[in-house]
Structures are given as C-alpha cells and as structure tokens.
Amino acid sequence: MWSNMYQPNKPTVGKRVDWKRIGALFSPYWASQTMVLACILASSALGLLPAFMTARIIDSSIPHKDFHQLALYVGIILASALVSAALGVYQGYLNSLVGEGIMRDIRTSLVAHLHRMPLSFFTGTKTGEIMNRVSNDVDNIDNVVTGTLVTIVTNVFVIATTVVTIFVLNWKLALISLAVIVIIGLLLAGAIWRKPGLSAPLPGARVDVGPEAGGLSWLWIGVGLSSLVLLLSIVWTVAVLAEISRPARKPAVIIEVTGRQWW
C-alpha cells in the first residue's frame, strides 16, 4: 500500500493466509494449470535427452563408426529441442490465459466490493490508495501467478530430474555437485539469519551492501569453498580422462602355453 510505503511507523495488522480463497481463484482454471504442470514435466524430461544421447554418441557411435546410429541420436537431440520449444510456447499461452483470467476475476470482485462501500470510506481513504489497489496490486498478483509460481515449479522439476540423471550417469560427480549446492545453501542461509531484523528500505534510500553490513563474508566463504570443490573435481576429471586416453602398456611377463594333440 502507498501509505505503508511512505509511513513505515504505521502499525500493520497481520492476517492469516486464506488458502480457501486462493483456491477459489484457481479452481476455474484447474484444467489449464494441470496442462501447465504437464508441459513443465515434459520439458524437463526432454531437456535430459541430449545428455543421454551425447553419452551414447561418445560411447557407441563414434568408436564403432556407425553413421546411421549417429544420425539417429543427433536427430533425437534436434527433435527434443524443437518439441521443448513448442511446449514452451504452449505453456506461455496457458500461463497468460490463467493469469489474465485470475486478474479479471479479482478486479471484478474488487470493483463490486467498492460499489458496496459507504461514502465515508471514500472520504477517509486516499484516492491513490484505491487506484493502487485496483491496478498495481492486481498486476503484482498476475506477475506472481504467471512468473514467480511457474518459475518455482519449473526449477523444482528441473533440479529433481537433473539430480536423478546425474546419479544415473555418474554417482561420484553427482555427490560432488550436491556438496557444492549444500555448501552454498548453508552459507547463504547463515548470511540471511545473521540479519533477521532487516526490513525493506524506503524509496530513494541508500542500501548498504558493504562489508560492515554483515553477512557478506559468508558469501565470499561460500564462493571460495565451492570454487575449491569445483577445481578439485576438474583436476580429478582431467586425471581420469588422461588415464583413459593413455595407450595400453606392454605386460611385464608373457606366458605362452602350447598344446599338442597326442591322439
């Protein structure tokens, strides 16, 4: 609200989240939301195909010089990219359909509620606050529905499918990757919890992000540790590849066995 933005000392009233009301807003569009989830899941699965196809190309097609198999795997990679792009376009259409529909319903109910308000409400409330509630607040809800919510679900699906794929391909590299993620997550959580009393700055106020603000050192520690882990993983990978590419050594001892038939 405009008054809360420029009057930070104004007391605020905490309200519980009305999940039933939120569900009532989404219920007319449950079919479209289900299709959005299906598109996200399908896009996440298609995004994993290039990794498996590339592994098959390196392990099978190139060593056996199988051109037909190589063409098949490359075609699968291209087809997965095209299908994923088409699903992204359809998902964007469904997101816009749901977001605009919810925004229309909220504005309709809000204007209908304003028509039932007494005259004293309009004389005691700033016109800017009413207009801000009808326009900006509803637009923010649309951004959350079509942007933030979909992004969160997409990231969860992508992370889950990627972790499973990494474990299937190489569980050692998967453990290294998860260790880096856990380190960064813990240090970011420590940096946030060190400043629990931070509040949103006033418009035009200067935000202090220097070392004296606290918490920044945790970020540098996280970057250093994660970089060290990644460097060690790179060295280990290069060493393994060098050992694989090294030609086979001649055995030190050769035993020859000669058999004869006596009958």
N, C-alpha and C positions, 0 to 999 in steps of 0.2 A: 504494500500500500504506500501511497505517496506520503501520508502523514507519518508512517513508521520510518520511512527513509530519512526524512528531514527532522524528525523528532525522536531520536534514539532513546530518550529517557521516558518516553510514553510507555506506561505499563501494557504488557501484552497478555492476552488470555490464551492459555494453552488448551487445545482441543484434541480429542482423540480422533484417530483416522476412522472415518466412516466407510469401512470396506464394503458394506452393503450398498451404499450409494454409488461407490466407484464401480462395483459390479453391475449395477443397474445401467450405468452409462455404456459399459462394454457389451452387455448382453445382446443388444440388437445386432451386433456385428461379430458374433462369435464365429460364424462361418468364415468370414474374411480373415479374422485373427488366426483361425486354425490353418487356413491356407498360407498365411504369412509364416507361421511356425514350420509348416511343411517345406516351404521354399527355403527357409534358413537351414533346415536339416539337410535338404538335398544339396544346397550349395556347399555346405560344409563337407559333405561326403564327396562331392565332385572335386573339391579342392585337394583331396588326398590322392586322387588317381595319378596325377603327374609324378608324385614321389614313387609310387609302386611301379609305374611304367618305366621311369628312368632307371630304377634298380634292375628291372628285367632287361632293359636295353644293355646296360653295362655288364650284367652277369651272363646273359644268354645270347642276345642278338649279335653283339659285336664280336665276342670270342668265336662263335660258330659261323660268322659272316652270313647270317641269314637275313637277306634284304627284305623278304616278304614279312617276316616277323617284325623287323624294324619299322617298316611302313605301317604295319598294323598298330604298333604301340604309339607311334607318332600320331597316327590318325585318332587314336583314342584320346590322346592328350589334347589335340586341337578340338575334337568334338566336346570334351568335357568343358573346355574354356568357353565355347560357343553356347552350350546349354546353360552353363553357370551365368553367363551374361544375360541370356534370355530370362532366366529365373530372377535375376536382379531387377530387370525392367518390370516384370510382373509383380514382384514384391513391392517395388516403389509405387506402382499403381494402387495396389491394395492398401499400402500404408496411407497414401493420400486419401483414399476413399474412407478409411476408418477415421483418420484424423479430422478431415473436414466434416464428416457426419457427427462425430462427438462434439466438435466445436459448434456446429449448428444447433445441436440439442441443448448444449449448455447456454448458449446465448439466447435461445428461445425461452428456456425456463427462467433465465435471469431477467430478461425484459418483462416477462409475465409477472415475475415476483415484484419488480419495480412498479408495475402498474397497480399493484395492490397495496403499496406502501402509502402511509398517510402523508399529508402535506408537510407535517413537522419534520419528517425525515429529510426532505429535500431542502428545507430551510436551515437545518442544522448540520448538513453534510456538504462538503465542498463538491462543486460540480466536477472538478478534475478527478477527485477520487472515484466518483461514479463512472466517469468515462474511462478511467484507467482500469477499473474492474471489468467493464464490458469489453474493452478492446485488448489491452496489453495482457491482463491476467489470463484471458481465454486463449490468446495466442501462445502464451507460455505453456499452457496445458497441451495445446496442439503440438508444440515442439517436443514435449516430454513423450507424448504418445507415439509420434511418428519418428522421433530421433533417438532420444535417450533410452526409452524402453526397448526399442528394436536393437539398438547398439549393444545393450547389456546382454540380451538374449543371444544375439549373434556371437559375441565374444565368448560367452559360456559354451556354446555349441562348438565353436572353432577350437577353443582350448581343450575341451574334452576329447574331441576326435583327433586332434593333433597329438595329445599325450598318448592315447591308445596306439596311434600309428608309430610314434617314436619307439614305444616299448616293443611293438611287433618287429620293427626293423633292427633296432639295437638297444637293448635294455641298459647298457652301460652309458651310452650317450644320453639316454632318457634320464637316468639318475643325475648326471651332471647338469642337464638343463633344469631339472626340478630343483636341484640345490641352488642354482643361481636365482631362480624365481623366489624360492623361500627366503634366501638372504635379503634380496631387495625388498620383499614384502615386509619382513620383520623390521628392517631398518626404517622403512617408510612409516610403519605403524609406530615405532619408537619416536620418530621425529614428530608425528602428529600428536601423540599422547603427552609429549613434553610441554605442549602449549594447549591445554584443554580450554583455556579461557579466551581464546581468540574469537573475535566477532568480526562481522563484515564491516569494512571501512566505509566512512561517509563519502558521498560523491565529491570528487576532487581532492580527497585526502591522499597523502603520500603513504604508500605501503612499504614498510621496512623489510627488506629481504637480506640484509647484510648478516655477517657472522654474529653480531651482537643480538640478533633477533632470536637466536637459539634454534636448534633443530637442523640447521644447515650442515653441521659437521656430520650428522648421521647420514646425510645423503652422500657426502664425499666418501665416508667409510664404505657405504654400500656400493658405490661405483668402483672403489678400489678393490674390494673383495670379489665382486662379480667379474671385474676385468682380469684379476689373477686366476680365477677359476676357468674363465674362457681361454686365457693364454695357455694354461696347463692342458686343457682339452685339445687345443690346436696343436701343441707340441706332441701330445700323445697320438693324435690322428696322423700327423706327418710321420712320426716314427713307425706307426703300423703300416702306412702306405709304402714307406721306404723298404720295410722288411718284406712286404708282399712283392714289390717290384724287383727285388734282388734275385738274380738268377740262382738256380739250384746249385748247391755245392757238390763237388765230387766226393763220394764217400771215402773215408779213410781206409776201410777194409772191404775187399770184394771177395766173396766166396763163390766159387764155381762148383757146381755139382754136375757130374757126368753120370748118366745112367746107361747101362747096357742090358740088352736082352740076351739071356743065355739059353733061350729056347727057340 
